[in-house]
Amino acid sequence: MLNGSDLYKLDINGASFVKACGGNTHPDGESCVTLARIGDDAWALPEAGRI
């Protein structure tokens, strides 16, 4: 983890976002999340308006 870093200021323009799905938590089917790995122990989630 990037201790002491402001995660909102990290440049993630080159990050590759992927959709990960699994489980069956409700009648609509699988639950999904869109994320990109930005470090050994860090992941980025896109802003809701940019998905």
Backbone torsions as a table, in degrees:
resi	resn	phi	psi	omega
1	MET	NA	149.7	-179.1
2	LEU	-87.4	79.8	-177.2
3	ASN	-62.1	134.1	177.6
4	GLY	81.3	1.3	179.8
5	SER	-94.6	145.4	173.5
6	ASP	-85.7	103.5	-175.6
7	LEU	-61.1	-24.9	179.1
8	TYR	-73.3	-15.1	-179.8
9	LYS	-98.5	-2.1	179.2
10	LEU	-69.6	138.6	176.7
11	ASP	-83.4	112.3	-179.7
12	ILE	-116.7	24.3	-178.7
13	ASN	-58.3	-32.1	-179.7
14	GLY	-91.4	3.1	-177.4
15	ALA	-67.2	141.7	179.8
16	SER	-101.4	106.2	-178.8
17	PHE	-85.4	137.9	178.4
18	VAL	-131.9	157.8	178.3
19	LYS	-99.1	126.5	178.0
20	ALA	-116.6	128.1	-177.2
21	CYS	-127.5	155.0	176.3
22	GLY	176.8	165.3	177.9
23	GLY	77.2	173.7	177.4
24	ASN	-143.9	80.2	-171.2
25	THR	-92.4	-7.9	-179.2
26	HIS	-156.1	171.1	-176.2
27	PRO	-62.5	-18.4	-177.9
28	ASP	-78.6	-6.4	179.2
29	GLY	110.7	-147.4	-173.9
30	GLU	-68.9	153.4	171.2
31	SER	-95.5	139.6	-177.4
32	CYS	-130.9	155.3	174.1
33	VAL	-140.5	145.3	175.3
34	THR	-106.0	128.8	-176.3
35	LEU	-151.7	165.1	176.6
36	ALA	-140.2	136.7	177.7
37	ARG	-78.7	125.4	-178.6
38	ILE	-119.6	4.2	179.5
39	GLY	-176.9	178.2	-178.7
40	ASP	-57.7	-43.1	-178.1
41	ASP	-126.4	31.3	-176.6
42	ALA	-135.7	138.2	179.1
43	TRP	-129.9	147.9	177.5
44	ALA	-111.4	142.4	174.1
45	LEU	-113.0	137.8	-179.4
46	PRO	-73.6	158.9	173.3
47	GLU	-66.4	143.5	-174.8
48	ALA	-56.2	-35.6	-178.0
49	GLY	-77.2	-7.3	-175.9
50	ARG	-112.5	11.7	-178.0
51	ILE	-78.7	NA	NA
